[in-house]
Amino acid sequence: MVVKILSSAATFNGIKYNFEKLATGRAELMRVANFGSLQGLDKVRVEDYRNYLLMLTERNTRIKQPQFHAVISTKGQKHTNEELTAIGEKWMAVMGYEKQPYLVFFHKDTDDNHIHIVSTRINRDGKKISSEYEHVRAVSTMNKIMGLDEDQQALKDIDSAKAYRFSTLAQFKLILEEKGYIFQDNNLVKFGKKLAKIDFDNLAFKEQNEARIRQLKAIFSKYSATLKTDDFAKYMGEKHGVKLVFHSKDGKPAYGYTIIDDAQKNVFKGSAIMPLKELLSGSIHEGTSNTALNQQISGASKQNFRSGSFQPKETNEPLPPVRISLAHDVDDEKVHGRRRKKKNTRGQSR
């Protein structure tokens, strides 16, 4: 089961989006919860639901992006529309939205059954529902609902990391660090809690995948010289399932990088594919000086920056949002598509 909280929005466009799918037969309205007297009407218009949420939201005008919009997806048709809806209701209750007005829509036009849930972040007292560590809580809550606790998840992640082809202990650790874990001796730790022990002596180190190295060299040579660093990293992640993890110490410029090949379960030293100096040279820096790039690295993290988004490895750092593949659900691009323009929300509360 996969859960993702989509970006907040100033208006409740998630309602319009889901009702458009409903009108074309690609979605079902499964639940209408806590809309008060509105639920007693024979005919309720789309704008009635939207206006109800707007009315509630007006009790706290400081929150500029009040829409709460989440997606819960199962693998294939493993769970039915009613099962997903029941799971969604349990999840909303633990996330603090049990008494909030919300709508649950089941989408049936993709390879993976999934539901959309739309609500408001403002409660009836005018207070904002807590969004602290929201993405982390979303996943951990779902794991508990599905009977998978943190210790079990850690063991699953360890097994997943062991499936990669890595040649050093540092490379193995990096796979798990990218999932938000840190190491204390041979203990795997997240948010200060020891979750599992790893027998490092029995790790299976493997020879590098030479065929994949040749393939990645060709891809790097073709595209790295025509894209800026962050655009190239994004391209590699989205098109080839490859992460670039850059390494830096004491606020100094990056001294190296590692390639985590999620698509084919490999970890490579970056220089095995392309030297760092070559990767950071040429037209990829068009409009970005080396000095500016170094300042970005040092200002964001003394440890590393990943995939163009510079994030420190702190024990209390929220995990990156879980990515859901809705490639066959074309209209979902309207909600969280990459082409949507980002608004400047600096200084605003969500």
N, C-alpha and C positions, 0 to 999 in steps of 0.2 A: 504494500500500500504506500502510495506517495502523496504527500501533501505540500502544497505551495500557497503562500499568501502573496497575491498579486499586489502591484503598486497601488498605494492609496490614490484617491482622486478627489477633486474639488466638488464634482457633481456625481450623481449616482448613474453614470453611464452603463454600469454593469447590469442594471435592471433593463434598460432599453436593449442592450446587446442580447441578453438571454431571452427576452420576450420576442425579439426578431427571430431567434432560432425556434422558439415555440410556434410562431406563426407559420413557419415553413416545414413543420413536422420533424425537425431535427433535435428537438428537446421536449422534455416533459416537466411541468411544474409539479414537484413532488410534495413540498410542504410550504405552508404559509403560517409562520409562527409569530405570535405576540403582536399582531397588528390591531388588537382591540376591536372596536365596533366595526372596523372596516371589513372584518372577516364575516360579519353577519349580512352583508349586502349580497344581493343576487348577482349583480354584475359589477365587477371592479375593473376599472381601466388601468392601463399601465401607469399613467400619470398619477393615479390615486396612490399607488404604492410608493412611487417616487416622492410625491408631495408629503406623504406621511413621514418618510425618513428625513426629508428636508425640514419639516416642522420640528421634529425631535432634535435635529442637529442645530437648529437656531438657538437652542438653549445654551450653547457654548460657541460663540462666534470667534473665539481665539483659535480653534482648530480649523485650519484652512483646507485640509484634505480628509474629510470625515468618512469616506466610503471604505468599508471593509469588504474585501472580495477574495475568496479563497477557492482553490480547486483541490479536490481529493480524487485520486485516480487509482484504479486497480489494474493488474496485468491482464490484458485481454478481457474476457467476460467472466473472470473468476468470481466477481460479485455482481449481483443483480441490482436493479435500480432501487428496490426497497432496502436491500442490505447496505448499499452505499449511503442511502439517506439516513438509516439508523446509526451508522458509524459517524456520519456527519453531525447528527444531533448530539451524540455523546461527546464528540470532539469540541463542538461549540460550547457545551456546558462547562467543560474543563478549562477552556480558553477564556471564560468569563462572559460569554455571550448568551447564556441560557435564557435570560429574561429579555434579551434584545429582540426587536422585530427583525426577522430575517426570512429570506426566500431560498428554497433549495431547488435547483434545476438539474435534471439528469440529461446528459448529452449522450446520444446514441448513434452518432454518425462518425465515430472514430474506431480505430482498432482496439483501443483501451477504453472500457467504460469509465466514465468520470462524472462528478457532480460539481456544479458551481454554487457557491453560497454567497449571497450579498446581504450586507447589513450596514449599520452605522456604528462608528466608534464612540458615539456620545450616548450615555444612558439617560434615563428619564429624570435624573437629578442634575443633568447638565455636566456631568463629569465624564472624562475620557476613560474608556476602557484601557487598562494597562497594556502597553506595547513593549514593555521591557523584555529583552531577549525573545522577542516574539517568534522569530523564525526557529530558534532553538527549541522553544517550548512547543511550537507546532509539531515538530518532528518527534520530540520525546513523548508528547501527549499521545500522538498517533501510535507510537510503539507500544505504549502501555495499554491502550485500548485494544490493540491487536495481540496483546500478550507477549510483547517483546520488550524486556526491560533494558536498562542501560548496560548492564553486565553482559547480557546476551548479545546486544548490538555490538559491543566492543569485540566479543569473540568472533562475530560474523565479519567485522571489519578486518580483524587480524587474518582470518582465513582468506579474505578477499585480497589482502596485501601479499600474502604468500603465493597467490596465483600469478603474480607478476614475475617477469624475468628481470632480476636485479643482480648486480655483481659486487656490491659493497653493502655493509650494514647501514651506512648513512643513507643510501638510496632506499632501502627498505623502510627506514624510519620516516623518511620524507613522505612516502605514500600515506602513512597514517597521520603525520603532522598536517597534511593538506586536508584531512578530515576533521581537524580541530583538536587532535590529541597532542599531549606532550609526554615525555619520558622521565621517569624518576627511577634510576637504576634500570631494572628490567620490568618495571611496572608501567602499564599504560594508564594515563591520567587525563581526565577531562574535568574542567572547572573544580580542580582541587580534589576530586574523588578518584581513588585508585580503583580501577575497573577490572584489570586482568594482568596476569604475568605472562611474559614472553620468554620462551627458551631460545635465546639468541644462538646458542651453541649448535642447535639442530636446524638452523635455517638452511635452505637449499639455494646456494648461490649458483648462477647459471652463466654460460657464455652469452655474449651479446648476439642479438638477432641481426646478422649481417645483411640479410635481405631487406629488413625493415630500415636499417641504417641507410642503405643505398636509396631506398624509396624516399625517406625523409630528406636526405641530402638534395635530391632532385627537387622536392617541393620547396625547401628553403631557398635553393638557388633561384627558382623561378619567381617566388613571390616576396621574399624578404627585402629585395632591393627596390620594390615598387610600393611598399606600404610603410607607414610610420610604425614604430615599435609596438604601440598599443593596438593599432589596427591589425598588424600581423599576428600578434598574440591572440586576438579575438578571432581572427580568421582560422588560425590553427585549431583553436578550441572548438569552434562551431562546425567547421568543415571536416576536420581530420581527427577530432577527439584527442588532441595533444595539448598539454599544459606546459607553459614555460615558467619555471620558478627561478628567479634571479636571486643571487646571494650577495649580501653586503654586511660589513662589520663597522661598528662604531660610527655610523653615519657617513661612511666613505662610499665612493662610487662602487658599483657592482664589480666584483672580481671574477664572477663566473655564473653559470646557470646550469640547471638540470632540466631535462625533458621527461615528463611523465606521459607516457603513451597509453592513455586509458583504452583507446580503441583496440590495441593489440597486446595489452598487458606487458609493456616494457618500460624500463627506466634507463635513460642514457645520460651520460655526462654530456653537457651541451657541446663541448668542443669536439666530440666525436661526430657531430653532425655539421656544425659550423662554428668557427672561433668567435668568441664574444665580440672582439673588435670588429670583425667583419659583419656580424649581425647588427651592430650598432652604428655602422658607417653608411655612407652613401645617402640615397634619396629617402631612406626611412626617417631621416632627421629633417626633412624639409619642413621648415617652420619651427623646428625645435632644436635648440643648440645643445651641445654636449653638456655645457654647464647647467642649463635648465633641467636636463634629464637627471644629472647627478643630484641636483637640489631636490628633485621629486623623490628620488630614491632615499636620500639621507633624511629628508624631512618626514617621510612616511614610515620608515621601518629600519631598525638597525639589524634586523634579521634577514628579511627577504621581501621581495614584492612579487606577486603572482599575476600572470596573465594581464599585465597592464594596469591592474587595480592594486594599489599599494596598501597592504594590510599588515600590521604588526602581529607577531605571534604572542599574544598575551593569553594567560589561562582563562581569562573571563571574556575573551572575544567571541561574539556571536558567530555561529557557523554561517557560511554562505547559504543563501536560499537554495532549497532543493529544486532541481530543474525537472520539469515534467515535459515529456515529449508529446506534443499535440500536433505533430506535423501534418496529420490528415485532417485536422480541424481548422480549415483555412480561416474561418471567421474569427478564431481566437486571436489572430493577429491584431484585430481591432482593439482588443483589451490590453494585450501586453506585447504587441509586435515591436520589432526592433526599429521600425521606421517612425514610431510615435515620437514627436518632439518632446524633449524634456523641459519642464517648466522650472524656473529658478525658484526654489523653495527655501533659500537660505534665510535663516532667522525665523522660519515658520514652524509651528508644531504640526505634527501629523494628526 
